[in-house]
Amino acid sequence: MTRPVLIASVCIMIAEIAAVTTVVLVRGESCAAPQMSEEQRATREKFFGTGKAPPPIEKGQEMRPRW
């Protein structure tokens, strides 16, 4: 085997190992997270607020903070 062929073979093997490792890691992270309990959900909503969108701005209403 010539030297360039050996180097190319090693590079291809390293690329294949990196691709397989990436696929395994990405699939492991994409698993669905476990559902939150009601206590956790209530605490989250209390801290971050609800996930609902704010009501639409009425015509003529100003968008400045109420300080």
N, C-alpha and C positions, 0 to 999 in steps of 0.2 A: 504494500500500500504506500502510495506517495504521501509526502507530508501535507500538501494542500487538501487531499481527500480526507486524511485523518482529522485535520483541523475543521473542515466543513462538517464531518460526521459528528464530532464533539459538539459543535455549535448547534446543530439540528437537534441532538439529544437534549441539550440544555434548554432549548426553546420549547420542546415538547414537554419536558418536566415542568417548566414554568407555566405553560398553558394548562396542564392538568391540575396543578396546584391552585391556580387562579379559579378554575371552575369549581373545585372542591370548596374553597373558602367562600366564594360567592353564594353557592347553594346553601352552605351552613348558616350564613347570615340572613338569608331571605326566608327562613322559617317563620311562620306566623307567631307573633308574640302571644303569650297566654292572656286570656281575658282578665280584665281587672274586676276585683270584687266591688260590691256596692260601696263599701267604706272607702276604698281607694278612689273610685270614681267621684264620690262626693268630695273628698279632700282635694282632688285634682280640679274639680269645677270651682271649689271655694278659692283655691290659690290662683288658678289661671283664668277663671271666668268660664262661662259656658261657651260651647262651640258654635252657637248661633250667630248669624250675621247681625250687625246693628240695624235698627230700623232705617228706612230711607229718609233722606233729608227733605223736609217739607220745603215748598216753594217760599223763598224769602227768608229762610232761616239762616242765621250766620253760623259759620263753622269755626268759631273761636272758642277757646276753653272758657268754662264758667269759673272764674277765679274770684 
